């Protein structure tokens, strides 16, 4: 099984930086994904980490430490359109299905 | 590339009726499709995993006779909610995985979701 924890809500001002933490416990870890989801819409892919370290992609970066069961998503130069829910998802190899298990999501509100 | 569509986007039905939701991968073949349910302000909960040509694998607590899944081809999976009740009202999202042919092994591409309201 797995437990995926992330904060429920975060608020930041436009232009600032926000870091969303995610901790997990799982067997057969095979990658961690971050998704962005606007209200009423499907999740969209942001990042993927399977090895330890930092992956940078424009304003968004994601970090993974497998030994600590820990990841974070870093959002820089926040824009109003970044207001959304951010989902941490862990993939585990179980019966070869490569299922994703999602955290509850962190709602980020960007204020002017 | 990697576009997944769902139809319908919204549906309202009466209690006791059945509703079918379609999930299509438009520009790739999906060896596996997943069906999720999401209640307001909650995360996605996996309902079942569907592989083309075989029976779906349901998560614990999901009634297979109530949520019928058919994965008839490598580009189409359907979810039928049978004898729907108000508590089945939710946002249903499918995802499709191209398997080893994908850019990242078994990455999932999500459809836009279907909002089901049972009255």
gemmi code that builds the backbone of each chain (N, CA, C; Angstrom):
import gemmi

chains = {
    "A": [
        ("UNK", (0.830, -1.197, 0.000), (0.000, 0.000, 0.000), (0.856, 1.236, 0.000)),
        ("UNK", (0.215, 2.379, 0.036), (0.961, 3.637, 0.000), (0.208, 4.721, 0.746)),
        ("UNK", (0.946, 5.635, 1.370), (0.385, 6.823, 1.975), (1.075, 8.007, 1.331)),
        ("UNK", (0.296, 8.874, 0.767), (0.847, 10.040, 0.084), (0.283, 11.274, 0.748)),
        ("UNK", (1.162, 12.076, 1.306), (0.733, 13.247, 2.056), (1.249, 14.521, 1.429)),
        ("UNK", (0.394, 15.497, 1.308), (0.767, 16.818, 0.841), (-0.147, 17.825, 1.517)),
        ("UNK", (0.313, 19.069, 1.650), (-0.530, 20.053, 2.345), (-1.819, 20.304, 1.572)),
        ("UNK", (-2.829, 20.691, 2.293), (-4.141, 20.897, 1.686), (-4.205, 22.179, 0.875)),
        ("UNK", (-3.669, 23.247, 1.456), (-3.765, 24.549, 0.800), (-2.497, 25.365, 0.998)),
        ("UNK", (-2.212, 26.209, 0.021), (-1.114, 27.166, 0.132), (-1.521, 28.431, -0.600)),
        ("UNK", (-1.086, 29.551, -0.070), (-1.384, 30.839, -0.688), (-0.089, 31.608, -0.880)),
        ("UNK", (0.037, 32.259, -2.022), (1.237, 33.045, -2.290), (0.865, 34.226, -3.181)),
        ("UNK", (1.759, 35.178, -3.249), (1.490, 36.357, -4.075), (2.133, 36.205, -5.455)),
        ("UNK", (1.579, 36.915, -6.382), (2.080, 36.902, -7.761), (3.564, 37.260, -7.776)),
        ("UNK", (4.349, 36.490, -8.555), (5.774, 36.747, -8.648), (6.612, 36.021, -7.621)),
        ("UNK", (5.964, 35.456, -6.621), (6.692, 34.774, -5.542), (7.012, 33.329, -5.933)),
        ("UNK", (7.568, 32.610, -4.956), (7.926, 31.199, -5.135), (7.138, 30.388, -4.116)),
        ("UNK", (6.672, 29.230, -4.522), (5.985, 28.342, -3.582), (6.532, 26.932, -3.743)),
        ("UNK", (6.722, 26.254, -2.634), (7.217, 24.880, -2.638), (6.162, 23.971, -2.039)),
        ("UNK", (5.758, 22.968, -2.794), (4.745, 22.023, -2.340), (5.450, 20.701, -2.036)),
        ("UNK", (5.358, 20.285, -0.796), (6.016, 19.053, -0.379), (5.089, 17.850, -0.496)),
        ("UNK", (5.689, 16.710, -0.741), (4.943, 15.455, -0.836), (5.771, 14.343, -0.208)),
        ("UNK", (5.202, 13.644, 0.736), (5.877, 12.485, 1.307), (5.052, 11.245, 0.990)),
        ("UNK", (5.745, 10.141, 0.843), (5.045, 8.922, 0.451), (5.685, 7.699, 1.101)),
        ("UNK", (4.887, 6.678, 1.216), (5.378, 5.374, 1.660), (4.809, 4.357, 0.689)),
        ("UNK", (5.670, 3.626, 0.046), (5.186, 2.661, -0.920), (6.203, 1.553, -1.113)),
        ("UNK", (5.720, 0.414, -1.589), (6.627, -0.663, -1.952), (6.731, -0.674, -3.468)),
        ("UNK", (7.872, -1.056, -3.985), (8.009, -1.128, -5.432), (7.908, 0.225, -6.109)),
        ("UNK", (8.541, 1.260, -5.552), (8.504, 2.610, -6.116), (9.047, 2.585, -7.547)),
        ("UNK", (8.295, 3.246, -8.430), (8.730, 3.290, -9.827), (8.407, 4.631, -10.457)),
        ("UNK", (8.585, 5.702, -9.690), (8.428, 7.024, -10.283), (7.418, 7.887, -9.562)),
        ("UNK", (7.646, 9.176, -9.610), (6.732, 10.132, -8.980), (6.380, 11.213, -9.986)),
        ("UNK", (5.106, 11.502, -10.070), (4.591, 12.486, -11.013), (3.976, 13.654, -10.250)),
        ("UNK", (4.069, 14.809, -10.865), (3.308, 15.972, -10.410), (2.367, 16.388, -11.543)),
        ("UNK", (1.106, 16.630, -11.157), (0.096, 17.075, -12.111), (-0.523, 18.374, -11.612)),
        ("UNK", (-0.953, 19.180, -12.565), (-1.725, 20.384, -12.260), (-3.171, 20.131, -12.668)),
        ("UNK", (-4.094, 20.522, -11.820), (-5.500, 20.344, -12.151), (-6.276, 21.607, -11.824)),
        ("UNK", (-6.848, 22.224, -12.852), (-7.748, 23.333, -12.623), (-9.137, 22.777, -12.338)),
        ("UNK", (-9.918, 23.552, -11.625), (-11.236, 23.093, -11.175), (-12.076, 22.614, -12.360)),
        ("UNK", (-12.624, 21.404, -12.230), (-13.502, 20.870, -13.259), (-12.800, 20.351, -14.493)),
        ("UNK", (-11.477, 20.303, -14.435), (-10.733, 19.822, -15.596), (-9.895, 18.602, -15.220)),
        ("UNK", (-9.385, 17.931, -16.221), (-8.537, 16.772, -15.967), (-7.122, 17.215, -15.606)),
        ("UNK", (-6.374, 16.381, -14.924), (-4.993, 16.719, -14.591), (-4.121, 16.825, -15.828)),
        ("UNK", (-3.169, 17.729, -15.780), (-2.183, 17.835, -16.853), (-0.792, 17.589, -16.278)),
        ("UNK", (0.025, 16.906, -17.022), (1.346, 16.486, -16.582), (2.270, 17.679, -16.389)),
        ("UNK", (2.994, 17.681, -15.269), (3.986, 18.717, -15.022), (5.403, 18.153, -15.008)),
        ("UNK", (5.592, 17.078, -14.228), (6.965, 16.569, -14.098), (6.968, 15.115, -13.695)),
        ("UNK", (8.119, 14.508, -13.893), (8.315, 13.087, -13.588), (9.709, 12.910, -13.018)),
        ("UNK", (9.800, 12.255, -11.867), (11.094, 11.933, -11.252), (11.132, 10.443, -10.937)),
        ("UNK", (12.205, 9.806, -11.327), (12.380, 8.398, -10.940), (13.735, 8.219, -10.250)),
        ("UNK", (14.677, 9.122, -10.514), (15.973, 9.116, -9.836), (16.069, 10.314, -8.897)),
        ("UNK", (16.927, 10.203, -7.906), (17.107, 11.298, -6.958), (17.628, 12.541, -7.663)),
        ("UNK", (17.177, 13.684, -7.188), (17.700, 14.930, -7.714), (16.614, 15.866, -8.175)),
        ("UNK", (17.059, 16.916, -8.816), (16.182, 18.006, -9.226), (15.982, 17.979, -10.738)),
        ("UNK", (14.721, 18.086, -11.143), (14.384, 18.202, -12.557), (13.800, 19.590, -12.766)),
        ("UNK", (14.397, 20.353, -13.642), (13.930, 21.719, -13.872), (13.307, 21.831, -15.245)),
        ("UNK", (12.141, 22.486, -15.264), (11.441, 22.678, -16.528), (10.770, 24.047, -16.482)),
        ("UNK", (11.500, 25.032, -16.975), (10.950, 26.383, -16.979), (10.745, 26.906, -15.566)),
        ("UNK", (9.538, 27.386, -15.289), (9.255, 27.939, -13.962), (9.015, 26.853, -12.920)),
        ("UNK", (8.834, 25.617, -13.369), (8.528, 24.528, -12.447), (9.737, 23.602, -12.299)),
        ("UNK", (10.009, 23.201, -11.080), (11.071, 22.230, -10.795), (10.515, 21.189, -9.848)),
        ("UNK", (11.026, 19.983, -9.953), (10.599, 18.932, -9.029), (11.827, 18.198, -8.518)),
        ("UNK", (11.769, 17.859, -7.238), (12.886, 17.197, -6.557), (12.424, 15.881, -5.984)),
        ("UNK", (13.323, 14.910, -5.971), (12.995, 13.600, -5.393), (14.141, 13.082, -4.546)),
        ("UNK", (13.790, 12.546, -3.372), (14.721, 11.783, -2.552), (14.049, 10.461, -2.245)),
        ("UNK", (14.490, 9.410, -2.883), (13.863, 8.107, -2.687), (14.110, 7.556, -1.292)),
        ("UNK", (15.292, 7.800, -0.763), (15.594, 7.268, 0.572), (14.717, 7.902, 1.640)),
        ("UNK", (14.304, 9.140, 1.417), (13.451, 9.832, 2.390), (11.975, 9.750, 2.025)),
        ("UNK", (11.655, 9.194, 0.873), (10.262, 9.147, 0.464), (9.680, 10.550, 0.362)),
        ("UNK", (10.405, 11.420, -0.314), (10.069, 12.849, -0.275), (10.272, 13.481, -1.649)),
        ("UNK", (9.351, 14.332, -1.993), (9.462, 15.105, -3.222), (8.913, 16.498, -2.966)),
        ("UNK", (9.349, 17.441, -3.760), (8.689, 18.744, -3.745), (8.578, 19.277, -5.155)),
        ("UNK", (7.562, 20.108, -5.342), (7.348, 20.837, -6.591), (7.570, 22.309, -6.280)),
        ("UNK", (8.430, 22.929, -7.037), (8.763, 24.335, -6.835), (8.187, 25.151, -7.984)),
        ("UNK", (7.376, 26.121, -7.641), (6.789, 27.000, -8.645), (7.390, 28.390, -8.465)),
        ("UNK", (8.066, 28.876, -9.501), (8.723, 30.178, -9.420), (7.934, 31.206, -10.211)),
        ("UNK", (8.184, 32.479, -9.891), (7.568, 33.580, -10.638), (6.074, 33.331, -10.823)),
        ("UNK", (5.413, 33.131, -9.721), (4.005, 32.745, -9.761), (3.153, 33.700, -10.590)),
        ("UNK", (2.238, 33.115, -11.338), (1.281, 33.881, -12.127), (-0.120, 33.510, -11.646)),
        ("UNK", (-1.057, 34.404, -11.934), (-2.437, 34.150, -11.498), (-2.953, 32.824, -12.051)),
        ("UNK", (-2.544, 32.486, -13.264), (-3.028, 31.254, -13.890), (-2.492, 29.992, -13.206)),
        ("UNK", (-1.525, 30.171, -12.315), (-0.990, 29.014, -11.580), (-1.906, 28.592, -10.433)),
        ("UNK", (-2.936, 29.377, -10.173), (-3.905, 28.987, -9.145), (-4.604, 27.704, -9.604)),
        ("UNK", (-4.388, 26.641, -8.859), (-4.900, 25.327, -9.270), (-4.605, 24.346, -8.146)),
        ("UNK", (-5.031, 23.123, -8.352), (-4.670, 22.044, -7.434), (-3.479, 21.294, -8.016)),
        ("UNK", (-2.513, 20.956, -7.177), (-1.317, 20.251, -7.621), (-1.303, 18.875, -6.959)),
        ("UNK", (-1.275, 17.866, -7.808), (-1.385, 16.489, -7.341), (-0.049, 15.778, -7.424)),
        ("UNK", (0.323, 15.167, -6.335), (1.509, 14.307, -6.289), (1.018, 12.878, -6.515)),
        ("UNK", (1.648, 12.155, -7.411), (1.214, 10.788, -7.713), (2.420, 9.868, -7.761)),
        ("UNK", (2.279, 8.724, -7.141), (3.373, 7.755, -7.088), (2.997, 6.540, -7.913)),
        ("UNK", (3.935, 6.085, -8.718), (3.711, 4.875, -9.493), (4.431, 3.724, -8.816)),
        ("UNK", (3.749, 2.630, -8.707), (4.347, 1.447, -8.108), (4.147, 0.268, -9.041)),
        ("UNK", (5.119, -0.572, -9.056), (5.002, -1.777, -9.870), (4.327, -2.846, -9.020)),
        ("UNK", (3.113, -3.075, -9.359), (2.365, -4.093, -8.609), (1.548, -4.846, -9.627)),
        ("UNK", (1.772, -6.073, -9.779), (1.103, -6.892, -10.783), (1.351, -6.334, -12.183)),
        ("UNK", (2.444, -5.618, -12.329), (2.779, -5.112, -13.646), (1.830, -4.071, -14.188)),
        ("UNK", (0.967, -3.526, -13.334), (-0.032, -2.587, -13.839), (0.456, -1.152, -13.902)),
        ("UNK", (1.540, -0.860, -13.212), (2.065, 0.498, -13.180), (0.979, 1.501, -12.802)),
        ("UNK", (0.286, 1.208, -11.738), (-0.788, 2.098, -11.315), (-0.230, 3.362, -10.681)),
        ("UNK", (-1.013, 4.422, -10.775), (-0.706, 5.671, -10.100), (-1.592, 5.814, -8.874)),
        ("UNK", (-0.987, 6.202, -7.778), (-1.756, 6.524, -6.579), (-1.568, 8.005, -6.304)),
        ("UNK", (-2.668, 8.704, -6.100), (-2.614, 10.150, -5.993), (-2.732, 10.611, -4.548)),
        ("UNK", (-2.023, 11.686, -4.235), (-2.270, 12.385, -2.997), (-3.564, 13.180, -3.135)),
        ("UNK", (-3.976, 13.802, -2.026), (-5.244, 14.522, -2.006), (-5.181, 15.845, -2.761)),
        ("UNK", (-3.958, 16.282, -3.084), (-3.829, 17.528, -3.835), (-3.613, 18.726, -2.933)),
        ("UNK", (-2.870, 19.683, -3.436), (-2.631, 20.943, -2.741), (-3.218, 22.070, -3.565)),
        ("UNK", (-4.166, 22.779, -2.993), (-4.771, 23.908, -3.692), (-3.908, 25.143, -3.482)),
        ("UNK", (-3.372, 25.652, -4.567), (-2.538, 26.858, -4.512), (-3.351, 28.040, -5.004)),
        ("UNK", (-3.389, 29.065, -4.190), (-4.088, 30.300, -4.557), (-3.040, 31.398, -4.725)),
        ("UNK", (-3.030, 31.987, -5.897), (-2.088, 33.081, -6.166), (-2.853, 34.393, -6.086)),
        ("UNK", (-2.370, 35.296, -5.250), (-3.031, 36.587, -5.066), (-2.193, 37.713, -5.659)),
        ("UNK", (-2.898, 38.695, -6.145), (-2.207, 39.851, -6.772), (-1.455, 40.670, -5.731)),
    ],
    "B": [
        ("UNK", (0.553, 15.580, -29.641), (0.234, 14.168, -29.580), (-0.292, 13.753, -28.226)),
        ("UNK", (-0.655, 12.495, -28.084), (-1.139, 11.898, -26.852), (-2.406, 12.573, -26.337)),
        ("UNK", (-3.410, 12.614, -27.179), (-4.682, 13.226, -26.806), (-5.691, 12.141, -26.453)),
        ("UNK", (-6.383, 12.370, -25.351), (-7.419, 11.452, -24.899), (-8.738, 12.229, -24.810)),
        ("UNK", (-9.773, 11.671, -25.392), (-11.071, 12.339, -25.328), (-12.036, 11.513, -24.491)),
        ("UNK", (-13.031, 12.196, -23.936), (-14.093, 11.534, -23.201), (-15.423, 12.078, -23.690)),
        ("UNK", (-16.408, 11.193, -23.716), (-17.741, 11.616, -24.135), (-18.791, 10.866, -23.329)),
        ("UNK", (-19.790, 11.548, -22.766), (-19.999, 12.985, -22.845), (-19.160, 13.732, -21.811)),
        ("UNK", (-19.126, 15.036, -21.909), (-18.407, 15.826, -20.914), (-19.275, 16.041, -19.667)),
        ("UNK", (-20.571, 16.123, -19.896), (-21.513, 16.242, -18.781), (-22.742, 15.403, -19.082)),
        ("UNK", (-23.275, 14.787, -18.062), (-24.507, 14.027, -18.237), (-25.318, 14.077, -16.952)),
        ("UNK", (-26.614, 14.271, -17.145), (-27.554, 14.226, -16.027), (-28.514, 13.086, -16.299)),
        ("UNK", (-28.685, 12.212, -15.339), (-29.593, 11.092, -15.554), (-30.446, 10.891, -14.302)),
        ("UNK", (-31.516, 10.134, -14.477), (-32.414, 9.861, -13.353), (-31.960, 8.613, -12.612)),
        ("UNK", (-32.263, 8.593, -11.361), (-31.900, 7.476, -10.515), (-32.483, 6.181, -11.083)),
        ("UNK", (-31.636, 5.141, -11.150), (-32.094, 3.858, -11.665), (-31.740, 3.597, -13.118)),
        ("UNK", (-31.336, 4.628, -13.818), (-30.950, 4.455, -15.222), (-29.458, 4.174, -15.330)),
        ("UNK", (-29.019, 3.810, -16.529), (-27.604, 3.510, -16.778), (-27.000, 4.569, -17.685)),
        ("UNK", (-25.740, 4.810, -17.480), (-25.026, 5.823, -18.261), (-23.721, 5.230, -18.770)),
        ("UNK", (-23.417, 5.463, -20.030), (-22.171, 4.973, -20.616), (-21.246, 6.146, -20.912)),
        ("UNK", (-20.006, 6.006, -20.503), (-18.989, 7.028, -20.746), (-17.904, 6.410, -21.620)),
        ("UNK", (-17.552, 7.130, -22.676), (-16.516, 6.635, -23.593), (-15.189, 7.356, -23.383)),
        ("UNK", (-14.126, 6.615, -23.511), (-12.769, 7.154, -23.407), (-11.986, 6.693, -24.634)),
        ("UNK", (-11.464, 7.646, -25.392), (-10.742, 7.312, -26.616), (-9.346, 7.934, -26.626)),
        ("UNK", (-8.379, 7.148, -27.039), (-7.057, 7.704, -27.326), (-7.049, 8.046, -28.810)),
        ("UNK", (-6.811, 9.314, -29.129), (-7.013, 9.790, -30.498), (-5.813, 9.577, -31.403)),
        ("UNK", (-4.629, 9.614, -30.877), (-3.460, 9.545, -31.753), (-2.416, 8.542, -31.278)),
        ("UNK", (-2.851, 7.622, -30.445), (-1.935, 6.553, -30.043), (-2.766, 5.352, -29.596)),
        ("UNK", (-2.104, 4.227, -29.540), (-2.773, 3.019, -29.081), (-2.493, 2.826, -27.601)),
        ("UNK", (-3.537, 2.582, -26.872), (-3.432, 2.469, -25.420), (-3.555, 1.017, -24.996)),
        ("UNK", (-2.463, 0.458, -24.536), (-2.533, -0.923, -24.067), (-3.320, -1.018, -22.767)),
        ("UNK", (-3.276, 0.048, -21.999), (-3.970, 0.061, -20.713), (-4.719, 1.373, -20.553)),
        ("UNK", (-5.917, 1.276, -20.043), (-6.674, 2.480, -19.694), (-7.099, 2.360, -18.238)),
        ("UNK", (-7.177, 3.496, -17.581), (-7.542, 3.551, -16.172), (-8.787, 4.427, -16.013)),
        ("UNK", (-9.633, 4.046, -15.088), (-10.813, 4.846, -14.754), (-10.703, 5.325, -13.319)),
        ("UNK", (-10.887, 6.642, -13.153), (-10.821, 7.264, -11.840), (-12.156, 7.952, -11.532)),
        ("UNK", (-12.364, 8.157, -10.252), (-13.507, 8.935, -9.791), (-12.968, 9.995, -8.844)),
        ("UNK", (-13.535, 11.187, -8.952), (-13.079, 12.278, -8.114), (-14.275, 13.025, -7.550)),
        ("UNK", (-14.385, 13.021, -6.231), (-15.434, 13.796, -5.553), (-14.900, 15.201, -5.282)),
        ("UNK", (-15.797, 16.169, -5.087), (-15.371, 17.564, -4.913), (-14.298, 17.733, -3.850)),
        ("UNK", (-13.260, 18.433, -4.225), (-12.146, 18.751, -3.329), (-11.428, 17.510, -2.806)),
        ("UNK", (-11.543, 16.430, -3.515), (-10.806, 15.226, -3.157), (-9.935, 14.803, -4.329)),
        ("UNK", (-9.046, 13.878, -4.073), (-8.143, 13.467, -5.135), (-8.755, 12.382, -5.998)),
        ("UNK", (-8.018, 12.011, -7.014), (-8.488, 10.961, -7.906), (-8.362, 9.600, -7.219)),
        ("UNK", (-9.431, 8.849, -7.286), (-9.416, 7.499, -6.737), (-9.529, 6.518, -7.894)),
        ("UNK", (-8.552, 5.638, -8.006), (-8.575, 4.655, -9.076), (-9.716, 3.679, -8.852)),
        ("UNK", (-10.517, 3.484, -9.895), (-11.616, 2.529, -9.806), (-11.220, 1.183, -10.402)),
        ("UNK", (-10.609, 1.244, -11.578), (-10.298, -0.002, -12.274), (-9.244, 0.228, -13.334)),
        ("UNK", (-8.570, -0.861, -13.675), (-7.569, -0.875, -14.739), (-8.091, -1.762, -15.849)),
        ("UNK", (-8.008, -1.255, -17.061), (-8.581, -1.961, -18.190), (-7.509, -2.238, -19.240)),
        ("UNK", (-7.363, -3.498, -19.598), (-6.429, -3.866, -20.659), (-7.212, -4.383, -21.851)),
        ("UNK", (-6.799, -3.985, -23.039), (-7.506, -4.362, -24.256), (-7.633, -5.866, -24.367)),
        ("UNK", (-8.856, -6.310, -24.587), (-9.106, -7.720, -24.821), (-9.192, -8.591, -23.590)),
        ("UNK", (-9.097, -7.992, -22.422), (-9.211, -8.805, -21.210), (-10.124, -8.110, -20.198)),
        ("UNK", (-10.460, -8.830, -19.155), (-11.359, -8.267, -18.148), (-10.645, -7.187, -17.334)),
        ("UNK", (-11.432, -6.224, -16.911), (-10.867, -5.142, -16.109), (-10.535, -5.632, -14.701)),
        ("UNK", (-9.563, -4.997, -14.109), (-9.192, -5.271, -12.721), (-9.711, -4.140, -11.855)),
        ("UNK", (-10.564, -4.483, -10.916), (-11.211, -3.461, -10.091), (-10.474, -3.290, -8.768)),
        ("UNK", (-10.457, -2.052, -8.284), (-9.879, -1.777, -6.972), (-10.834, -2.248, -5.883)),
        ("UNK", (-10.258, -2.461, -4.737), (-11.047, -2.928, -3.604), (-12.167, -1.940, -3.299)),
        ("UNK", (-13.341, -2.460, -3.130), (-14.483, -1.610, -2.785), (-15.276, -1.112, -3.980)),
        ("UNK", (-14.804, -1.351, -5.169), (-15.527, -0.920, -6.376), (-16.331, -2.106, -6.907)),
        ("UNK", (-17.624, -1.898, -7.067), (-18.506, -2.987, -7.486), (-18.399, -3.216, -8.993)),
        ("UNK", (-17.894, -4.353, -9.375), (-17.715, -4.626, -10.791), (-19.026, -4.781, -11.541)),
        ("UNK", (-20.077, -5.189, -10.846), (-21.365, -5.337, -11.519), (-22.067, -4.005, -11.698)),
        ("UNK", (-21.622, -3.009, -10.960), (-22.247, -1.704, -11.062), (-21.491, -0.825, -12.072)),
        ("UNK", (-20.208, -0.977, -12.098), (-19.362, -0.190, -12.995), (-18.754, -1.145, -14.030)),
        ("UNK", (-19.450, -1.244, -15.159), (-19.035, -2.180, -16.195), (-18.025, -1.520, -17.116)),
        ("UNK", (-16.914, -2.184, -17.316), (-15.859, -1.641, -18.157), (-15.600, -2.575, -19.320)),
        ("UNK", (-15.540, -1.977, -20.502), (-15.255, -2.717, -21.716), (-14.119, -2.024, -22.453)),
        ("UNK", (-13.088, -2.776, -22.763), (-11.930, -2.211, -23.487), (-11.846, -2.974, -24.809)),
        ("UNK", (-12.701, -2.552, -25.737), (-12.910, -3.331, -26.948), (-11.780, -3.211, -27.962)),
        ("UNK", (-11.061, -2.112, -27.921), (-9.987, -1.917, -28.896), (-8.851, -1.159, -28.233)),
        ("UNK", (-7.776, -0.969, -28.950), (-6.618, -0.275, -28.387), (-6.828, 1.234, -28.305)),
        ("UNK", (-7.990, 1.716, -28.750), (-8.245, 3.154, -28.680), (-9.545, 3.497, -27.965)),
        ("UNK", (-10.258, 2.501, -27.464), (-11.554, 2.780, -26.863), (-11.806, 1.923, -25.627)),
        ("UNK", (-12.194, 2.591, -24.555), (-12.682, 1.912, -23.362), (-13.968, 2.610, -22.942)),
        ("UNK", (-14.913, 1.836, -22.444), (-16.171, 2.426, -21.969), (-16.424, 2.031, -20.526)),
        ("UNK", (-17.021, 2.963, -19.799), (-17.452, 2.730, -18.424), (-18.955, 2.923, -18.393)),
        ("UNK", (-19.686, 1.910, -17.974), (-21.135, 2.023, -17.834), (-21.496, 1.973, -16.365)),
        ("UNK", (-22.134, 3.037, -15.906), (-22.631, 3.081, -14.535), (-24.062, 2.552, -14.580)),
        ("UNK", (-24.273, 1.392, -14.018), (-25.591, 0.768, -14.079), (-26.412, 1.126, -12.852)),
        ("UNK", (-27.723, 1.266, -13.066), (-28.644, 1.589, -11.978), (-28.067, 2.709, -11.105)),
        ("UNK", (-27.831, 3.831, -11.754), (-27.163, 4.942, -11.071), (-28.007, 5.490, -9.926)),
        ("UNK", (-27.331, 5.926, -8.890), (-27.971, 6.547, -7.739), (-27.292, 7.891, -7.465)),
        ("UNK", (-27.946, 8.767, -6.727), (-27.360, 10.086, -6.469), (-25.941, 10.034, -5.910)),
        ("UNK", (-25.639, 9.017, -5.136), (-24.286, 8.927, -4.567), (-23.229, 8.599, -5.614)),
        ("UNK", (-23.674, 8.223, -6.820), (-22.720, 7.976, -7.915), (-22.333, 9.268, -8.629)),
        ("UNK", (-23.018, 10.351, -8.278), (-22.691, 11.645, -8.885), (-21.249, 11.993, -8.567)),
        ("UNK", (-20.474, 12.238, -9.595), (-19.045, 12.477, -9.397), (-18.426, 12.919, -10.718)),
        ("UNK", (-17.140, 13.179, -10.670), (-16.355, 13.501, -11.867), (-15.566, 12.247, -12.215)),
        ("UNK", (-15.835, 11.687, -13.388), (-15.180, 10.462, -13.802), (-14.113, 10.811, -14.850)),
        ("UNK", (-12.908, 10.368, -14.603), (-11.790, 10.681, -15.485), (-11.126, 9.385, -15.934)),
        ("UNK", (-10.841, 9.311, -17.219), (-10.093, 8.162, -17.720), (-8.685, 8.604, -18.075)),
        ("UNK", (-7.804, 7.654, -18.110), (-6.459, 7.923, -18.620), (-6.046, 6.740, -19.487)),
        ("UNK", (-5.157, 7.019, -20.399), (-4.695, 5.991, -21.320), (-3.179, 5.936, -21.301)),
        ("UNK", (-2.656, 4.730, -21.309), (-1.204, 4.551, -21.249), (-0.742, 3.818, -22.497)),
        ("UNK", (0.209, 4.405, -23.209), (0.706, 3.742, -24.413), (1.680, 2.609, -24.122)),
        ("UNK", (1.977, 2.388, -22.862), (2.883, 1.311, -22.506), (4.314, 1.645, -22.849)),
        ("UNK", (5.068, 0.672, -23.240), (6.482, 0.882, -23.497), (6.719, 1.764, -24.715)),
        ("UNK", (5.682, 1.985, -25.500), (5.842, 2.831, -26.685), (5.806, 4.304, -26.332)),
        ("UNK", (5.453, 4.616, -25.083), (5.353, 6.009, -24.681), (6.709, 6.652, -24.429)),
        ("UNK", (6.692, 7.973, -24.331), (7.931, 8.710, -24.084), (8.515, 8.337, -22.722)),
        ("UNK", (7.627, 8.214, -21.762), (8.031, 7.725, -20.444), (7.232, 6.445, -20.203)),
        ("UNK", (7.920, 5.374, -19.854), (7.225, 4.074, -19.766), (5.945, 4.142, -18.959)),
        ("UNK", (4.870, 3.735, -19.604), (3.568, 3.630, -18.968), (3.052, 4.968, -18.436)),
        ("UNK", (3.496, 6.083, -19.015), (2.915, 7.359, -18.623), (1.446, 7.367, -18.976)),
        ("UNK", (0.670, 8.027, -18.142), (-0.768, 8.111, -18.377), (-1.140, 9.482, -18.911)),
        ("UNK", (-2.006, 9.472, -19.906), (-2.536, 10.714, -20.462), (-4.018, 10.777, -20.112)),
        ("UNK", (-4.435, 11.883, -19.535), (-5.771, 11.983, -18.987), (-6.772, 12.591, -19.967)),
        ("UNK", (-7.977, 12.058, -19.916), (-9.072, 12.667, -20.645), (-9.602, 13.869, -19.887)),
        ("UNK", (-10.509, 14.633, -20.505), (-11.022, 15.859, -19.899), (-12.054, 15.634, -18.801)),
        ("UNK", (-12.481, 14.388, -18.620), (-13.414, 14.101, -17.542), (-14.879, 14.176, -17.959)),
        ("UNK", (-15.711, 13.478, -17.218), (-17.168, 13.482, -17.412), (-17.829, 13.779, -16.083)),
        ("UNK", (-18.616, 14.832, -16.063), (-19.356, 15.191, -14.845), (-20.704, 14.488, -14.878)),
        ("UNK", (-20.898, 13.535, -13.969), (-22.159, 12.796, -13.887), (-22.977, 13.306, -12.707)),
        ("UNK", (-24.218, 13.662, -12.999), (-25.153, 14.066, -11.952), (-26.366, 13.147, -12.030)),
        ("UNK", (-26.647, 12.478, -10.942), (-27.798, 11.573, -10.877), (-28.860, 12.229, -10.006)),
        ("UNK", (-30.035, 12.401, -10.572), (-31.113, 13.103, -9.831), (-32.140, 12.132, -9.257)),
    ],
}
model = gemmi.Model(1)
for chain_id, residues in chains.items():
    chain = gemmi.Chain(chain_id)
    for i, (resn, *xyz) in enumerate(residues, 1):
        res = gemmi.Residue()
        res.name, res.seqid = resn, gemmi.SeqId(i, " ")
        for name, pos in zip(("N", "CA", "C"), xyz):
            atom = gemmi.Atom()
            atom.name, atom.element = name, gemmi.Element(name[0])
            atom.pos, atom.b_iso = gemmi.Position(*pos), 0.0
            res.add_atom(atom)
        chain.add_residue(res)
    model.add_chain(chain)
structure = gemmi.Structure()
structure.add_model(model)
structure.setup_entities()
